[in-house]
Amino acid sequence: MCTSIVEIVGADGAGKGGDGWFKLTHSVVSYDHPHHAVLEEAITIDFVNRALGPGARVAVELTLEAARELSGALARAIAAAEIEESARLRST
C-alpha cells in the first residue's frame, strides 16, 4: 500500500554521503515501503541537495517506534539548545 505521506522542508546544514560532505537544501520525511529495512512500512528521512543530483543524499529508514523516540530526542535537544542560546544572548 502506498501511503502518499510526504513532508518536505528546507534544510540548512551538511550531510555526508559516499563522496564526502555536501551542503543540504531539503529534508524529505515519508511513510511508505522501505528500500532496505526489512519492514512492511517505515518512516524514511532523506537529507538532500537537489542541485547536486541523486548522489547527494543521506537516508534513514526507521520503525515508527524508533522515529517516535528520535522525534522526542530532537524535541528535548532543541529545547535545551534554545535555553542555552537564550542564556548566551543575555550574557552579551
N, C-alpha and C positions, 0 to 999 in steps of 0.2 A: 504494500500500500504506500503510495507516495502521499506525503502529508501536506506539501506546499507551505510548510512552516519555515520561513526565512526572514531573518532580520539582518540588515546591512547598516553599519555605522562607519563613520570615518575613524581612522586610527593615525595617531601621530607617535611614532616610535620606531623601533627597529626589530627585525626578525632575522634568525639565522637559518638559512637553507643550505642545500647541497653545494652552492657556490660561495658560501660565506654570508656575511651580514648584508642586509639591504633595508632601505627605508620602507616603512609600512604606510599605506594610504587608506586601507579599509580592513574592517573585520566583518566576517560573514558568519552568522550563527544560524544553524538549521537543525531540524529534527527529521531524520529520514533514514534510509538504509545506509549503513556504513560501508566503506570500500574495503577496509582492512580488519576492523574489530569484529570478532565473532559474536555479533549481536543482531537481533532482528531489526531494531531501530536504535539510533544513537543521536546524542547531541554532538554535532560537528562544529568545530570552531576553526575557521580559516583566517589567517592573517596574511594579507596580500598587498602587492604593489602591482596594480593592473598594467601600468605603463611598462613594466619590465617583463611581462609575459607570464606564462604558466609556471615557470621555474621559480618565480619569486613568490613562494607560498610556504607557509608553515601551518600544518593542520594537526588537529587532535580529534579523536572520536571517543566520546565518554558515555558511560551509562547515565541514566537520569540521576541516580544517587550520587555518582561522582560529580556530575555537573552541579547538582544542588549543593554539595559540600564546597566545590570551587566557588560558586556564587557567594556563599556565606563567608568564605575566607577572603574573597575580594572585597566584600562589603566591610568586613572588620578592618582589613588593611587600609582601605580608603578612608574610613572614619578616623583611624589612628593617625594616618598621614595628614588629614585635614587639621586635626588638633595640633600636630607638630608644626605644620606650616603657619597656622594661626599664631602660635606662640612665637615662632621665628619673626613674623611680621610685627608683632607687638614689641619685640626687643630691639627693633631697628629704629 
